[in-house]
Amino acid sequence: MTDLPVEERVAAARAGLGDTLDAIEDKLNVPKRVEELTAKAKASYEANPIPWIVGAVGAAVVVAGLVAWAVLSDD
């Protein structure tokens, strides 16, 4: 192995583990991820709102169709 004393190797391993756990915690931080995605969506909408409007209209048509199907079906 290495010529470092056991205490130094343990300290280095703990520091590495701490960094790894911090990185995992950052990746799994749901509120932070939601905030980042919200910011990206807002920037995308501000840059070009047309695809967002088309998507919203398409979603509204699908929902209206599903509601009409549920109300008007004979089941």
MDAnalysis code that builds the backbone (N, CA, C; Angstrom):
import MDAnalysis as mda
import numpy as np

u = mda.Universe.empty(225, n_residues=75, atom_resindex=np.repeat(np.arange(75), 3), trajectory=True)
u.add_TopologyAttr("name", ["N", "CA", "C"] * 75)
u.add_TopologyAttr("resid", np.arange(1, 76))
u.add_TopologyAttr("resname", ["MET", "THR", "ASP", "LEU", "PRO", "VAL", "GLU", "GLU", "ARG", "VAL", "ALA", "ALA", "ALA", "ARG", "ALA", "GLY", "LEU", "GLY", "ASP", "THR", "LEU", "ASP", "ALA", "ILE", "GLU", "ASP", "LYS", "LEU", "ASN", "VAL", "PRO", "LYS", "ARG", "VAL", "GLU", "GLU", "LEU", "THR", "ALA", "LYS", "ALA", "LYS", "ALA", "SER", "TYR", "GLU", "ALA", "ASN", "PRO", "ILE", "PRO", "TRP", "ILE", "VAL", "GLY", "ALA", "VAL", "GLY", "ALA", "ALA", "VAL", "VAL", "VAL", "ALA", "GLY", "LEU", "VAL", "ALA", "TRP", "ALA", "VAL", "LEU", "SER", "ASP", "ASP"])
u.atoms.positions = np.array([
    [0.830, -1.187, 0.000],
    [0.000, 0.000, 0.000],
    [0.872, 1.246, 0.000],
    [0.441, 2.224, 0.729],
    [1.151, 3.493, 0.761],
    [1.887, 3.642, 2.088],
    [2.795, 4.584, 2.135],
    [3.595, 4.792, 3.345],
    [2.899, 5.701, 4.345],
    [1.691, 6.135, 4.068],
    [0.971, 7.008, 4.991],
    [0.518, 6.223, 6.222],
    [0.507, 6.886, 7.346],
    [-0.021, 6.228, 8.537],
    [-1.521, 5.944, 8.378],
    [-2.005, 4.983, 9.126],
    [-3.409, 4.572, 9.038],
    [-4.337, 5.744, 9.306],
    [-4.017, 6.581, 10.271],
    [-4.891, 7.707, 10.616],
    [-5.068, 8.666, 9.438],
    [-4.000, 8.891, 8.688],
    [-4.092, 9.798, 7.535],
    [-4.900, 9.168, 6.399],
    [-4.725, 7.870, 6.217],
    [-5.516, 7.189, 5.185],
    [-7.001, 7.196, 5.539],
    [-7.306, 6.987, 6.815],
    [-8.690, 7.019, 7.263],
    [-9.272, 8.415, 7.086],
    [-8.495, 9.438, 7.439],
    [-8.967, 10.821, 7.284],
    [-9.213, 11.142, 5.817],
    [-8.328, 10.687, 4.940],
    [-8.505, 10.933, 3.506],
    [-9.742, 10.198, 2.995],
    [-9.946, 8.969, 3.464],
    [-11.126, 8.212, 3.041],
    [-12.401, 8.877, 3.531],
    [-12.393, 9.377, 4.746],
    [-13.579, 10.077, 5.281],
    [-13.875, 11.339, 4.487],
    [-12.824, 12.070, 4.132],
    [-13.028, 13.292, 3.348],
    [-13.625, 12.947, 1.984],
    [-13.106, 11.892, 1.360],
    [-13.648, 11.470, 0.069],
    [-15.089, 11.016, 0.181],
    [-15.399, 10.283, 1.238],
    [-16.768, 9.837, 1.460],
    [-17.690, 11.023, 1.704],
    [-17.213, 11.992, 2.455],
    [-18.013, 13.194, 2.707],
    [-18.320, 13.936, 1.419],
    [-17.324, 14.046, 0.531],
    [-17.545, 14.710, -0.757],
    [-18.560, 13.936, -1.602],
    [-18.443, 12.617, -1.587],
    [-19.371, 11.781, -2.348],
    [-20.794, 11.930, -1.826],
    [-20.949, 11.904, -0.509],
    [-22.285, 12.057, 0.075],
    [-22.867, 13.436, -0.210],
    [-22.029, 14.460, -0.197],
    [-22.510, 15.804, -0.539],
    [-22.996, 15.861, -1.989],
    [-22.255, 15.204, -2.890],
    [-22.654, 15.186, -4.298],
    [-23.973, 14.439, -4.479],
    [-24.135, 13.316, -3.778],
    [-25.384, 12.547, -3.871],
    [-26.548, 13.362, -3.320],
    [-26.323, 14.022, -2.192],
    [-27.374, 14.845, -1.594],
    [-27.790, 15.961, -2.534],
    [-26.817, 16.563, -3.220],
    [-27.127, 17.632, -4.159],
    [-27.946, 17.105, -5.331],
    [-27.608, 15.927, -5.836],
    [-28.350, 15.340, -6.957],
    [-29.771, 14.976, -6.565],
    [-29.986, 14.576, -5.319],
    [-31.302, 14.129, -4.867],
    [-32.116, 15.230, -4.199],
    [-31.660, 16.449, -4.265],
    [-32.348, 17.587, -3.655],
    [-33.494, 18.000, -4.584],
    [-34.676, 17.461, -4.337],
    [-35.820, 17.676, -5.232],
    [-36.210, 19.146, -5.340],
    [-36.329, 19.887, -4.241],
    [-36.695, 21.302, -4.400],
    [-35.695, 22.083, -5.264],
    [-34.430, 21.761, -5.135],
    [-33.415, 22.449, -5.948],
    [-33.580, 22.083, -7.420],
    [-33.835, 20.814, -7.710],
    [-34.030, 20.375, -9.094],
    [-35.286, 21.023, -9.689],
    [-36.362, 21.107, -8.908],
    [-37.599, 21.735, -9.393],
    [-37.341, 23.208, -9.706],
    [-36.605, 23.869, -8.839],
    [-36.284, 25.284, -9.064],
    [-35.471, 25.459, -10.347],
    [-34.493, 24.568, -10.573],
    [-33.686, 24.655, -11.793],
    [-34.531, 24.410, -13.038],
    [-35.404, 23.393, -12.989],
    [-36.252, 23.102, -14.139],
    [-37.250, 24.230, -14.406],
    [-37.758, 24.836, -13.341],
    [-38.674, 25.960, -13.500],
    [-37.974, 27.132, -14.172],
    [-36.761, 27.398, -13.751],
    [-35.994, 28.492, -14.355],
    [-35.723, 28.206, -15.832],
    [-35.396, 26.948, -16.163],
    [-35.153, 26.595, -17.563],
    [-36.421, 26.742, -18.392],
    [-37.551, 26.310, -17.840],
    [-38.818, 26.411, -18.570],
    [-39.199, 27.872, -18.801],
    [-39.020, 28.704, -17.778],
    [-39.330, 30.130, -17.937],
    [-38.445, 30.770, -18.993],
    [-37.155, 30.436, -18.970],
    [-36.235, 30.997, -19.967],
    [-36.602, 30.516, -21.364],
    [-36.996, 29.254, -21.481],
    [-37.404, 28.710, -22.774],
    [-38.666, 29.400, -23.282],
    [-39.633, 29.610, -22.381],
    [-40.866, 30.288, -22.770],
    [-40.594, 31.731, -23.198],
    [-39.745, 32.420, -22.447],
    [-39.434, 33.810, -22.780],
    [-38.673, 33.915, -24.095],
    [-37.859, 32.910, -24.408],
    [-37.102, 32.933, -25.659],
    [-37.998, 32.660, -26.860],
    [-38.961, 31.725, -26.710],
    [-39.836, 31.373, -27.825],
    [-41.125, 30.767, -27.261],
    [-42.164, 31.583, -27.101],
    [-43.394, 31.075, -26.481],
    [-44.275, 30.226, -27.400],
    [-44.059, 30.260, -28.704],
    [-44.947, 29.567, -29.647],
    [-45.050, 28.065, -29.350],
    [-43.951, 27.328, -29.175],
    [-44.101, 25.894, -28.882],
    [-44.860, 25.628, -27.584],
    [-44.695, 26.481, -26.611],
    [-45.406, 26.319, -25.343],
    [-46.905, 26.533, -25.536],
    [-47.265, 27.525, -26.325],
    [-48.675, 27.801, -26.590],
    [-49.300, 26.652, -27.373],
    [-48.587, 26.171, -28.391],
    [-49.092, 25.040, -29.190],
    [-49.262, 23.810, -28.301],
    [-48.305, 23.560, -27.433],
    [-48.397, 22.418, -26.529],
    [-49.567, 22.539, -25.573],
    [-49.788, 23.733, -25.052],
    [-50.906, 23.948, -24.124],
    [-52.241, 23.752, -24.840],
    [-52.354, 24.253, -26.050],
    [-53.593, 24.078, -26.816],
    [-53.802, 22.596, -27.117],
    [-52.740, 21.903, -27.487],
    [-52.848, 20.468, -27.754],
    [-53.290, 19.705, -26.516],
    [-52.720, 20.032, -25.370],
    [-53.106, 19.364, -24.120],
    [-54.562, 19.659, -23.786],
    [-55.000, 20.898, -24.017],
    [-56.387, 21.259, -23.739],
    [-57.338, 20.492, -24.645],
    [-56.970, 20.301, -25.896],
    [-57.811, 19.543, -26.822],
    [-57.914, 18.091, -26.376],
    [-56.802, 17.518, -25.947],
    [-56.818, 16.127, -25.480],
    [-57.706, 15.998, -24.243],
    [-57.558, 16.897, -23.292],
    [-58.368, 16.843, -22.069],
    [-59.845, 17.022, -22.401],
    [-60.152, 17.975, -23.266],
    [-61.550, 18.183, -23.652],
    [-62.108, 16.948, -24.353],
    [-61.304, 16.307, -25.176],
    [-61.750, 15.085, -25.845],
    [-62.004, 13.960, -24.859],
    [-61.122, 13.814, -23.876],
    [-61.329, 12.776, -22.866],
    [-62.571, 13.037, -22.028],
    [-62.797, 14.278, -21.675],
    [-63.991, 14.626, -20.910],
    [-65.247, 14.366, -21.742],
    [-65.229, 14.773, -22.994],
    [-66.385, 14.561, -23.861],
    [-66.639, 13.067, -24.037],
    [-65.593, 12.285, -24.204],
    [-65.733, 10.838, -24.355],
    [-66.332, 10.217, -23.091],
    [-65.868, 10.669, -21.927],
    [-66.373, 10.133, -20.666],
    [-67.840, 10.506, -20.458],
    [-68.205, 11.721, -20.840],
    [-69.587, 12.189, -20.627],
    [-70.528, 11.577, -21.663],
    [-70.100, 11.482, -22.887],
    [-70.996, 11.067, -23.968],
    [-70.972, 9.580, -24.264],
    [-70.070, 8.820, -23.654],
    [-70.028, 7.390, -23.933],
    [-71.195, 6.673, -23.245],
    [-71.591, 5.543, -23.799],
    [-72.744, 4.815, -23.300],
    [-72.369, 3.771, -22.258],
    [-71.161, 3.759, -21.753],
    [-70.727, 2.748, -20.769],
    [-71.319, 2.969, -19.416],
])
